[in-house]
Amino acid sequence: VCGCSARMARPAARMAVTHDPKPERFYTVFAGQDAEATEKARGYFTGYPPSSPSIAILRDGKLVWMLERWQIEGRPAEEIAEDDLYRIIGLP
């Protein structure tokens, strides 16, 4: 998660993982600060252009879900968490 719209993306991600099932690992990459980590992370996101902020879920090293900037901007964190993140991790 990174970028100027992250003021909603980071809280949404935090809200979404307060319930089970929880991911085994969390990683945050700051595109403007760590070019090497950003390049490695974006290597997993084939088929998606660079997007900042973005949230991705990987399973066994494969991308299973991606939330891009256009899906984050202009939405409150609660809406992002409920409509998108809860659904992908299996919550109603």
C-alpha positions in Angstrom: 0.0 0.0 0.0 1.5 3.3 -1.0 0.7 6.7 -2.4 -1.3 9.8 -1.7 -4.7 7.9 -1.6 -3.2 5.5 1.0 -4.9 7.6 3.8 -7.9 5.4 3.0 -6.1 2.2 1.7 -4.1 1.6 4.8 -7.0 1.9 7.3 -9.1 -0.3 5.0 -6.5 -3.0 5.0 -6.2 -2.8 8.8 -10.0 -3.1 9.2 -10.3 -6.0 6.8 -7.8 -8.1 8.6 -9.2 -7.7 12.1 -11.4 -10.8 11.4 -10.5 -14.4 10.6 -9.2 -15.7 8.3 -6.1 -13.6 8.6 -3.2 -13.6 6.2 0.0 -15.3 7.4 2.1 -12.3 6.4 1.7 -8.6 5.7 4.1 -6.5 3.6 4.0 -2.8 2.9 6.1 -1.3 0.2 6.6 2.5 -0.2 7.1 3.2 -3.9 8.7 6.6 -3.3 11.2 5.3 -0.8 12.3 1.8 -1.6 12.7 1.2 -5.4 14.1 -2.3 -5.0 11.2 -3.6 -2.8 8.7 -1.8 -5.0 10.1 -3.5 -8.1 10.1 -6.9 -6.4 6.5 -6.5 -5.2 5.3 -5.3 -8.7 6.8 -8.4 -10.2 4.0 -10.3 -8.6 1.3 -8.1 -10.1 1.6 -9.2 -13.8 -1.2 -7.9 -15.9 -1.7 -4.8 -13.8 0.0 -1.5 -14.4 1.9 0.2 -11.5 -0.7 1.6 -9.2 -0.1 3.6 -6.0 -1.8 2.9 -3.7 -2.8 -0.6 -4.3 -3.6 -3.7 -2.2 -2.9 -7.2 -3.4 -3.5 -10.6 -2.0 -1.2 -13.5 -2.9 -1.7 -17.2 -2.2 1.3 -19.5 -2.6 3.2 -16.7 -4.3 0.5 -16.1 -6.9 -1.7 -13.0 -7.2 -5.3 -13.8 -6.5 -6.8 -10.4 -6.0 -5.7 -6.8 -6.7 -7.2 -3.5 -5.7 -6.0 -0.6 -7.8 -5.8 3.2 -7.1 -9.0 3.8 -9.2 -10.9 1.5 -6.8 -9.5 3.2 -3.7 -9.7 6.9 -4.6 -12.8 8.8 -3.3 -14.0 6.0 -1.1 -14.0 5.9 2.7 -11.8 3.2 4.3 -14.9 1.5 5.8 -16.4 1.1 2.3 -13.2 -0.3 0.8 -12.9 -2.8 3.6 -16.5 -4.0 3.5 -17.1 -4.1 -0.2 -13.7 -5.4 -1.4 -11.4 -6.8 1.3 -13.9 -8.7 3.4 -15.3 -10.4 0.4 -11.9 -11.7 -0.8 -11.0 -13.1 2.6 -14.3 -14.9 2.9 -16.4 -12.7 5.1 -20.0 -11.9 4.5 
